[in-house]
């Protein structure tokens, strides 16, 4: 379903990212040049792309989870790990272009302090 209503998009994102009852997966998150990568046994299963601005702030561009790993909460785990890393490094977010991350931030106000949009 495609819509311009941000409330509908947020609801769809939360539904897709709801953890399943399946066994837990050990996720390793790696910070690369322009993205964070979540891997299992060396295979990338998800990534979050960003662009760093000249002032050191980042623009969050997209989040991708490989189809066979969707519905397990991997996107939410990856986003939380990324936001925690940004906070630990003192990096602020200039803009969020990814609707998945936008929905996560809306649902998790404890990360609002990272936003420095404008």
C-alpha positions in Angstrom: 0.0 0.0 0.0 1.4 3.4 -1.0 0.4 6.5 0.8 1.7 10.0 1.6 0.2 9.8 5.1 3.1 9.6 7.5 1.0 7.9 10.2 0.2 5.0 7.8 3.8 4.6 6.9 4.9 4.5 10.5 2.2 1.9 11.3 3.4 -0.3 8.4 7.0 0.0 9.5 6.3 -1.0 13.1 4.3 -4.0 11.8 7.1 -5.1 9.5 9.8 -4.7 12.1 7.9 -6.5 14.9 10.2 -9.3 16.3 9.0 -12.8 15.6 8.9 -15.7 18.0 11.8 -17.3 16.1 15.1 -17.9 17.7 17.3 -14.9 18.3 19.9 -14.0 15.8 23.3 -12.7 16.9 23.8 -9.5 15.0 27.1 -7.7 14.5 27.0 -4.1 13.5 29.9 -2.6 11.7 30.4 1.1 10.9 31.8 1.6 7.4 32.5 4.8 5.5 29.0 5.7 4.6 26.8 3.1 6.3 26.3 0.7 9.1 26.1 -3.0 8.3 24.4 -5.8 10.3 25.8 -9.2 9.6 25.3 -12.8 10.7 28.1 -15.2 10.2 29.8 -12.7 7.9 26.8 -12.2 5.6 25.3 -8.8 5.4 21.6 -9.0 6.2 20.8 -5.3 6.7 22.4 -1.9 6.3 21.7 1.8 7.1 23.2 4.4 4.8 24.1 7.9 5.7 25.9 10.9 4.4 28.2 13.0 6.6 28.0 16.8 6.2 31.0 19.1 6.4 29.9 20.2 9.9 30.1 16.6 11.1 26.4 16.0 11.3 24.8 13.1 9.4 21.9 12.7 7.0 20.2 9.3 7.4 19.4 8.1 3.9 18.0 4.6 3.9 17.6 1.3 5.7 17.6 -2.0 3.9 16.9 -5.5 5.2 17.4 -8.5 3.0 14.0 -10.1 2.3 14.7 -13.4 4.1 15.6 -11.5 7.3 12.5 -9.2 7.4 10.0 -9.4 10.2 12.5 -10.3 12.9 13.1 -6.8 14.3 16.5 -6.5 12.7 15.9 -3.0 11.3 14.8 -1.8 14.7 17.9 -3.4 16.3 20.2 -1.9 13.7 18.7 1.6 14.0 19.0 1.5 17.8 22.6 0.4 17.5 23.4 3.1 15.0 21.7 5.8 17.1 23.5 4.6 20.2 26.8 4.8 18.3 26.1 8.3 17.0 25.2 9.4 20.6 28.4 7.8 22.0 30.5 9.6 19.3 28.7 13.0 19.9 27.3 13.0 16.3 24.1 14.8 15.6 21.5 14.1 12.9 21.0 16.9 10.4 18.1 15.2 8.5 16.3 11.9 8.3 15.3 10.9 4.7 14.6 7.3 5.6 10.9 6.6 6.5 11.9 3.6 8.6 14.2 5.6 10.7 11.7 8.4 10.9 9.1 6.0 12.2 11.6 4.5 14.7 12.5 8.0 16.0 8.8 8.9 16.4 8.2 5.7 18.4 11.3 6.0 20.5 11.5 9.6 21.9 14.6 8.7 23.9 16.6 9.4 20.8 15.1 12.9 20.1 18.2 14.6 21.5 20.2 13.4 18.5 18.0 15.4 16.1 19.5 18.7 15.0 17.5 19.3 11.9 17.5 22.7 10.4 
